[in-house]
Amino acid sequence: MTARIAAACWAVAGVAYLGLEAVAAAGYPGYRYATNFISDLGRPDSPLSLLMNTAFVVQGTLFLAAAVALARANRGRSSGLFVACAAANAVGNVVVATVPSGGAGIAWVHVSAAAVAIVGGNAAILAGHGMVSECRWYRLTSVGFAALGFVAFGVLAVGAVTTSTVVLPGAVWERTCVYTIIGWQLLSAVRLLRR
C-alpha cells in the first residue's frame, strides 16, 4: 500500500508539473523551451504564472510525500537522508513559487531556492533509489539520472557566473537538471506499481 501511495504521488506530481508547464508556456507569447528559463513562466508578467507556480508547489509537496511514504516502509540508514533531500527539494520549489524571478532586490532568494530544489531533488535520487528497487538496470538508470542532473546543474552554474553560453543555452541546462528529477520519479512510479 505504501508503495502505491508513493507511486501515485510521484506520477501525479510529474504529470501535473509537465502539463501545467506546457500550458503556461503555450500561453506565453514567444516562449521557447530552449532559450527561456522555467522561472520565466512563474513571473508576474507571465500570462499563466499561477499555473506554473502551482506546478512548483505540487511537484515539491508530492515529491516529499512520496519520499516520506517510502521511508516509513524502509527504515534503513538512507531513509533519513532521502527524506531530508526530498524536503530540500520541496522547500526550494515552494519558495520558487512564492518568490518569483524578476522581483526587485530579491532575485537571489529565487535563484537560491531553485538551486536548493535542483540539488535536493537530484541528491534524493541517489539517496532513495534503493528503496524503490534493487533491480540492477533501475539502479544504474537512477544513478545516471542523478549524474546527468548534477552535471547539467554545474554547467548551468558556470554559465551563470561567467555570464556566457556553455555549449548550449542556459535554459537547456536548467531544464535538464530539473527534468532528471521528474523523469526519475515517473520511472520510479512505474517501477513501484510493477513491484
Secondary structure, DSSP 4 states (H G I P E B T S, - for coil): -HHHHHHHHHHHHHHHHHHHHHHHHHTSTT--TTTS-GGGGGSTTSTTHHHHHHHHHHHHHHHHHHHHHHHHH--SHHHHHHHHHHHHHHHHHHHHHHS-TT-TTTHHHHHHHHHHHHHHHHHHHHHHHHHH---HHHHHHHHHHHHHHHHHHHHHHHHHHHTS--SS-HHHHHHHHHHHHHHHHHHHHHHHHH-
